[in-house]
């Protein structure tokens, strides 16, 4: 691609805000002399970019999937967009469906599904509903910073608790500990588990790669606290990025196991749609000396392309490098007693509690 002249944006992952793929027009940032922005077309924003949270009027909340690559068939995502700003986030392209950019818009223009708990209760009460484990945060993080004020994830968990609906949380935020009063009793009944993503132990790398997520030490402490409270915890060493953080795989698994994690998984970096360009921009700014090597190894692991979306290989890749990474992960898990990611939660306890106006049972 052409030479990229971008600059880091404090507290943000993306370094550009390219127009979404469905738009008819292309927006280009220009400096009219009043904003102080960089030269025309450079989109190098040096000023802090404010986060805007808007309500999303969701009509349904449980999302189904039939992918053979993931172990769950339904999930709930309280938010669209994610302020954690992880540059590699596979959810970024979904912002294009909203007429927004998968770049800066994804991490600064957020949508909160404030009726999520009410919708979930309604859908769980449906006569056609068949209980299976629910993934909370499969797309965007349910404990991203705005959850501190919105509290949507906590209300969703309260519904899961009231219905005995098994739930597994995926997060990279220590904020999950706020809801330990709900998660620990549920876990004691086999109704809850948590997976914590630990991408790197290097705080400097984490600061630019996932700038608003909890620091690596705080994530490890969250694993420890959850485990000590009896909540089953998995560590997700994801994504593994060739020549950037892949050398940390064994250290991440060792640290997580030492903190109390009992299960583990990893995913090779995925670069679908706009993420490929966004990630390369980020590499050229933050790791220019490694960029060509990273991209070369990605192509070697994706049959010559930066990404292949086929089921069966999209999560782990193919070729010698991918096979070596798979072998290293297997050996490290065996060494530290880490099992594969499990979704064995108890669905037999599911019961819809009485709703207001329901006739009481005579028995």
Secondary structure as GFF3:
##gff-version 3
##sequence-region A 1 363
A	DSSP	beta_strand	52	55	.	.	.	ID=ss1
A	DSSP	beta_strand	63	64	.	.	.	ID=ss2
A	DSSP	beta_strand	74	76	.	.	.	ID=ss3
A	DSSP	beta_strand	79	80	.	.	.	ID=ss4
A	DSSP	three_ten_helix	92	98	.	.	.	ID=ss5
A	DSSP	alpha_helix	104	108	.	.	.	ID=ss6
A	DSSP	beta_strand	109	112	.	.	.	ID=ss7
A	DSSP	alpha_helix	116	125	.	.	.	ID=ss8
A	DSSP	beta_strand	134	136	.	.	.	ID=ss9
A	DSSP	alpha_helix	147	150	.	.	.	ID=ss10
A	DSSP	alpha_helix	152	163	.	.	.	ID=ss11
A	DSSP	beta_strand	167	171	.	.	.	ID=ss12
A	DSSP	three_ten_helix	174	179	.	.	.	ID=ss13
A	DSSP	alpha_helix	180	188	.	.	.	ID=ss14
A	DSSP	beta_strand	192	197	.	.	.	ID=ss15
A	DSSP	alpha_helix	203	209	.	.	.	ID=ss16
A	DSSP	alpha_helix	216	228	.	.	.	ID=ss17
A	DSSP	beta_strand	232	240	.	.	.	ID=ss18
A	DSSP	three_ten_helix	246	248	.	.	.	ID=ss19
A	DSSP	alpha_helix	249	259	.	.	.	ID=ss20
A	DSSP	beta_strand	263	268	.	.	.	ID=ss21
A	DSSP	alpha_helix	275	286	.	.	.	ID=ss22
A	DSSP	alpha_helix	291	300	.	.	.	ID=ss23
A	DSSP	alpha_helix	320	336	.	.	.	ID=ss24
A	DSSP	beta_strand	339	340	.	.	.	ID=ss25
###
